[in-house]
Amino acid sequence: MTRSNVLEIEPLSPAIGAVLRGVNLAEPASDDLIGDIRAALLRHQVIFFEGQDFTPTQQRDFAARFGDLHVHPLYDRDEGHPEIMIIDNHVDNPTDNNFWHTDVTFIDTPPMGSILAARQLPPVGGDTMWASMTAAYKALSKPMQTFLQGLEAVHDFSFAFTADGLAGSQAGREKYEKAVAANPPVTHPVIRTHPETGEPGIFVNSVFTRRIKGLRREESRALMAFLNQHIQQPEFVVRWRWRPGDVAFWDNRNTQHRAVDDFLPHRRIMTRATVLGDKPVFAA
């Protein structure tokens, strides 16, 4: 366990994850504290705050200290706070986040991070897992690293959100078609350089990445299947068991995550603020 000014930092694994103690997210944070939180995020990739009690307004304001906020084109939003996405899963609305993914990679400037708060939890289950894409990249052979570094991949909103899928059907046809028109496919490097740490990491995922450019269809599918399986190794992963008041803040540029869909018929409500990032660039 280490300290950074007022923060107490407890790492959860060598590759990813730490609990930060000594901060109340409901209170306005000083620039120094924001700097310490950012440094912990860069070091541990996903950080957790326990026992928090902050409103959607406070969640939005805290997230905005790290950058401009994204408004999701389909998911429900908190009334009065369009930047706060509501993830309310129950029997009539099962989760669609139970696949490994990186948030909102279907835009030119995918998020730098997301801040997720537990609002209502099932009596048991409903954990979330995160995986380090820098650790996953480092574990690849040198020839595979070299091969991947020159590749680009297509990320597509409509690949993840289909018109008859859960999110698309609930949003309604008009809203869905507007979202598709506003979010055409984009291209990102398969291996991106983290803009703050300079580390390379895998930047494709099973939800939004439609294909790898320059490869034949069968080659692209085989390579994506390998990468999607590779990133799930337990050495790269931390699993968080939610308790009321818990908050997670993850670096979306070098992680993937997935919800564990084991809690139905109980209800699980989370709220998320998503901080926009910059355009991914190729690994050096």
Buried (B, 14 or more C-beta within 10 A) or exposed (E): EEEBEEBEBEBBBEBBBBBBBBBEBBEEBEEEBEEBBBBBBBBBBBBBBEEBEBBBEBBBBBBEBBBBBBEBBBBBBBEEBEBBBBBBBBEEBEBBBBBBBBBBBBBEBBBBBBBBBBBEBBEEBBBBBBBBBBBBBBBBEEEBBEBBBEBBBBBBBBBBBEEEBBBBEBBEEEEBEBBBEEBEBBEBBBBBBBEBBEBBBBBBBBBBBBBBEEBEEEEBEEBBEEBBEBBBEEEBBBEBEBEEBBBBBBBBBBBBBBBBBEBBEBBBBBBBBBBBBEEBEBBE
